[in-house]
Amino acid sequence: MSDKRVKTDNPRVIAVQILSKIKNGAYSNIQLNQSLLRHQLNAPDKRLITTLVYGVIQHRLTLEYWLAPFIESKKIDPWVRELLYTAIFQLVYLDKIPKHAIFNESINVSKILGHVGTAKFVTAILHNIDRKGLRKLDAIENPIDKLSIEASLPVWLIQELFEQQGEEATRHIISTINEAPKQSIRVNSTLIGDDEVITRLKGENLEVQPSKVANHAYTVSGGHVASTTLYEDGLITIQDESAMLPVESLRLNDSVINVLDAAAAPGGKTTQIAQFTSDDCKILALDVHEHKIKLIKSNAKRLHVDKKITARVLDARKVPEVVSTKFDRILVDAPCSGFGLLRRKPEIRYDKNLEDVNKLATLQYEILEAVSHNVSDNGIIVYSTCTILRQENDDVITKFLSNHPEFELIQTATDKNLKPNRNEKLLHVFPNDYQTDGFFIATLLKK
């Protein structure tokens, strides 16, 4: 990120600053939301920043391929590289912004964040791109390498998906992962009805569509939901449609009085559990980090369900040693590689490898194995991940069932009866199925 201190509401400057922070390890969705709330911006500027940030991250390998011949071995500041990526992204992917405007605005950003020399360098690169054009992707001969650059996915991930899903299914999955993520909400039905939420959102000039995936869920466009009074007052919360499915699969009812959310942060699913259980229900929410426990508590308080929820720092693998309660329901929304979230957190594709996936699969099994000792007879464990790789999904469940004959795999049920004709009890939701996050859900009954 540029060391120059600037205070501006210029959307392109903000986008470059966000991208620089994300390259330093910040999560895209968190950094973007914080920046949008911090600056006084109109709706078009918010949309432009969101488009630039997600667009550059989603297409980073493609943009690198196009920029490389113009940079060659020159050493440039990371923020300058991000700025040039935003320029190329606009040239290729945004057809409503004239080329001269893209060039002028990019040069202006280089002046704001840099100095005269930086501006001259950026100007020269942009004019060179204009004169020579961007090299064709068809020049890449290896088909896997070409798909990697086209989709901006690491080669190892494409190879893994080819093996697990086949080439045709993989191409269908890949074809949707770089689309803009939908903004979706869950209505806090303990406090407000769906119809009133729809009316009030439309009153704020937002477009609302009912979800085809989850109950009390809606997709919202045309504005920033986190800025609405409905959100601030805890009447709605932001949650991906498919992320609501694990809680639906818990088969909650008024007789459920003890629930464990074994890996709960930031608390979206915890508060969803609270929404659909009786006032007598006690929910224990765990995470290994104190700051994430604070997030759970904050979300629970905002949604007015904090009286049901106890959040504490604890590694879920230690549950049998520390917690004596037998739970009617246990949710293991396991830490995972997150490859189902590529629309929403596109940066994760660049910082993980197959070794990471295998380590996560070991951790996931250990969590599931540990908490299984604390489920009541006839109780249910729902195991879920937001990834699409078998190592973290099917393989974990297969291993668990082979070691735990006291558990039975039962049909994963959802309120909207998704994929009713599937020939397996597990539920795989791929990003191209419903244009949502990818999810895996398995439902285990303690016999």
N, C-alpha and C positions, 0 to 999 in steps of 0.2 A: 504494500500500500504506500502511496506517496506520503513522504514525511511532512509535506507542506500542509499547514493547518488552514483549512478553508471552511467557511460556513456559508452554505448555499443550498437553495432548493432546486438547482438545475438537475433535472431527472437523469441526464446522462452521466453527470459527475457522481450522483448518488449510486447509479448502477455500477460504475467502475469501482467505487469504494466498496460496495457490497461484494463484488466479485473478488476483489483483492483480499477481503477478510475471509471469504469462503476458501480461497486457496491456502489460507493460513490455518484452516481447521474448523472454521465456524460452519454450522449447518445452514443450508440455503434458506429453508423455510423460516427458521427462527430469526436469522439475520435480516431477511427481507421484511418480515412482519414488524420487527423492532424499528427498522429504518422508516417504514411507511407511517408508523405511529409517531415517530420522532419529528418528522418534517411536515410542514403545512403544504399539502399538495392537493391539486384538483384531481378528479377521476381520470382524465386522459394521461396525466403524468404518472399516476400510480400504475396504470395499465402498461405504459411504456417501460417503466422500471422493471416491472414483473416480467414482461416479455423479454427484455434484454438479459436480465439475470438468468432466467431459466433457459432461454435460447442459447446463450453462450455456454452454459454448463452442459446442456444436453448435446450440443454439437461440437464439444471441445476438440475431439480428435480430428474431426473434419476441418475445423477452423485451423488447427495446427498444421494439417496437411497443406492447406491453401496458403497459409502465411509463410511457411518455412522457406520457400525459394527467395522471398523478398528480405528475410532477416538473415539467412545463412548463418554464419557463426558469430554475428554481432551480439554482444551482451547488452540487454536492455532491462530496465526496471520492470518488475512483474506487473505493476499497474499499467505501464505503457502497453505491454503485451495484451492485457485485458481490454484496454481501450481499442487496440487494433482489432481484436476479436469482435468487439461490439460493432465496429464499423463494417467488417466483412459480413457479420451476421445480418445486419440491416440491408446490405447490398444484395445478398442472396435470398434471404427468407422474408423480408418485409417489402411488399411491392407498393405500399402507399406513401413511402417516404422518398422524395426525389434524391438522386445521387448527390447533387450539389449541396443539399441540406445535410446529408449524412457527412460529407467531407467537411463542410464549414463547422458543423456542430462538434465533430470529433477533434478538429484542430483547436476549437475554442476550449474544449475540455483539457487538452494538453497544455494550454496556456494557464488555465485555472489551477491545475494540479502540479504543473511543472514549471519550466522556464522557457526562454526564447529558443534555446538549443533543442529542447524536447519538441517544441512546436514545429521547428524546421524539419526535424527527423520524421515526425508523424506525417507532415505534409508531403515529404519526399516519398515515403512508403505508399501513401494513398494514391499519389499521382502515378507511381510506378505500377500499382495494381490496376489502375484505370487504363494505363497504356498497354500493358502486357496481358491483362486478364488472368483469371485463376485457372490453374491446371485441372484437367479433367480427371474424374475418378476412374474412368475407363482405363487409364494408364496403369492401374494396379492390376497385375496379372493374377496373383494368387486369389482365388475366390473368397477364402476365409479372411484374408487381409483386407480385401476390398469391402466385404460386408462390415468388418470391424471399423473401417474409416467411414463408410456410409452411415452406419447406425451409431457411430461413436461409442462402441462397446469394446472392452478388451478381448483379445483373441481367445484367451483361455475360456471366457464365459460363453462365447459363441460355440466353441468346440464342445463344451459341457452340455449346452442346451441341445445341440445337434444329436449328441449321444442319447440324451434322456427323452427328448420330445420328437426327434426326427427333424429333418430339414424344413419340411413344409410348415409344420406347426411352429417351429422356431421363427421362421420368417414372418408368420402371422403375429406372433408375440412381439417381435422386434418392430414391426410396422407401426405399432401404437405407442411405444414407450416414450417417444419424443414429442408426443402431443402435449398441449398445455394441460396441466392437472385441473380437474374440476374442483370448484369450491363447494363443499357439501357440509350440511349441518345436521345435528340431531336435536329434535325438539325435546325440551325438558318437560315431559308430559305430567310430571308431578305438580307443576306450577301453572301451565298454560296449555291450551288446546292447539292442535295443528292449524286449524282454520284461522285462528287469531294471529298466529305467527305469520302465515302466508299474507294475510291482509296488511299487517304492519310492515313487513318487508317490501311488499309492493308499494306501500305508501311512501317508502324511502327510495322509490324508483329502482328497486332491484327486481330482477327476473327470477322466478321461483318455479322449479319443476319437481314433482314427486319422484322419489327414488324408485327404480325398478329392482333394487337390490335389498334394501333394508326398510324396516318399519320406522315410522316417525322420522324419516330421513328425507332431505330435499337437497337438490343442487341449486346453487344460487350464483347468478352472474350479474354483471353491471355495477359492482361496487365491492367495498371491502367489509366483509361481515364483522370482523373483529372491532370495527369502529362503530357498530350500531348499539343503540341502547338495549336492544334485546340481548345482545351478547354480554354487555357490561352487567346487566341485571341478572344474568344466569338463567335466562329463559330459553336460550339455545346454546349449543356449543359446537365448535368446529371439529368434525371427525369424518374421515373418509367412509364412504358407504360400506365397503367390504370390511373395514375395521370394526364395524358394528356387529358383524356376523358371529364372532366367537361368543359374545355374551348371549346372543339369541340362541346359540347352540347349547348353552348351559341348562335350558329348559327350566327357567326360574318360575317359582310360584310362591304363594303365601306360606307354604309349609317349609320353605327353605329359610333356615334361621342362622346358619353359619356358613360364610363363604370366604375362601382364601384367594386373593389375587397375588400370585407368587412373584410376578415381575411387573409391577403395576405402573411405574412412572411412564408418562406424566399424569396418569389418572383418568384418561378418557374412558377406558373400559370399566375402571373402578366405579366411576360416577354413573355409568350406564347400569351396572349391577345394582347400585343403590336405587336407581330409578324404577327398577322392576322387581323389587323385593318389598316385603312388608316392613312396617315401622319397627318391628321387633328384630329384624335381621341385623346381625353383626358381621361387618366385613373387615377382614384384616388385609391390608395392602402393604406389600414389601418392596423394598429396593435396596441396593447395596450402597447408594450414595445419599448423604444427608441432604444435599441441595435438591435432589430429585424428590425426596420425601416432602420437602417444602412445596414443590410443584404440585404434588398430589393433594396436599392439604389446601393449597390455594385454589385449585380447581374444584375441590369438594365444597369449599366455603362459598365460592362464586355461584355454584349450582344449588346451594342450600341443601346439600345432602351430607354435610360433614358430621352430623350426629351419629350416623350409622357406621362411619368409617374410622378405623384406627390405622394410622400409617406409621410404620417403624422401619428403621434400618436393620436389615437382616439378609444375609445371603440365603436364598431359598433352599440351597443344598443342606443347610443346617436346621431346617424346620423340624425334623423328627427329634433332634436333640434339645431344642429350645421350646417348641410349641407342643402342648399336650392335647389341644382341641382336636376333635374329629369333625371334619367339615362335610356338610351336605354337598357342597359344590367347590371345586377347585379350578381356577383358570390358570393355565400356564401359557401365557402369551410370551413365548421364549425369546430371549435375545437372539438375534439372527443377522445374517448378512444383509437383509433388507432389499434384495433384488426385486421384490414386488413393488417397491416404492420409487422406482426410477423416474416416474413422472414428477413426483413430489420432492424427492431428494436425489436429484440426478448426479450429484457429486460422488455418491457412494460407489459408483461403478469403477472409479479410478483408484480407489485406495484399498481394495480388497483383492485377495487371490485365493486359489484353491486350498492352500494350506490353512488360510483363515476360516474357510468354510468347514473344513474337517475339524478344526479346533472347536468351532461353535457347535457342531453336531455333538461332540463329546460333552460340552457344557450343557447342552439342551437335554441330553439323555440323563445326565447327573441330576438336573433339577427335577425332571419328571419322575425319576426313580425315587428321589428323596421325598417329595410331597405325596407320593402315592401311599406312604405309610400313614398319612393323616386324613384319609378320606373315609367316611362312614360306609358301612355296608349299604349297598344299593345307592351309594353316592356316585356322582359323576365328575370326572376330570375332562375338561376340554383343553386339548393341546393345540396351540396355533402358532403360526409364524407369518411374517409378511415377506416371505421369500418364495421362490419358485424352483428351488433346487432340491432334488430328491434326498441328498445327503442329510439335509436338515428337516426333512418332512417325512416321507414314506419310510425311509430307512430307520429313523429314530423310533417310529411307532412299531415297526416290524421287530426291532431289537427288544423294545419294552415288552411287547406281548409274548415274545418267546421266553422271556425271563419272569413273566408275571401271569401265570395261567388263571389267577383269581380275577383278572380283568377281561372284559369282553369289548371288542370294538363294535359299537352300534352306529346306526345311520346318523350322520350329522344332519340335524334338522335346522331349517331357517324359516322365519316367519313368512317369507314369500316363496318358499318351496323351490329354491334355486336348483337347477339341473336335476329335475325329478326323474329323468330317464337314465341317469348315470348308472353304470354297472359296478360301482364301488361304494363302500360306506363312507370313505373319506370324501372331503370336499376340497377340490382344487379350483381356485378362482384365479385365472390368468388375466393380465392387464387388458388383453384384447376381448375378453368375454363380455364385460359390461362397461369398459372404459373407466375402470376403477383401479385401486391398488391391487396387486396380486396378493392372494392370501391362501394359506393352507389350514384346514381345520380337521381335527380328529376328535371323536367323542368316545370316551372310555368309561364303561360301567363297572363298578366294583361289585362283583357277584356275591 
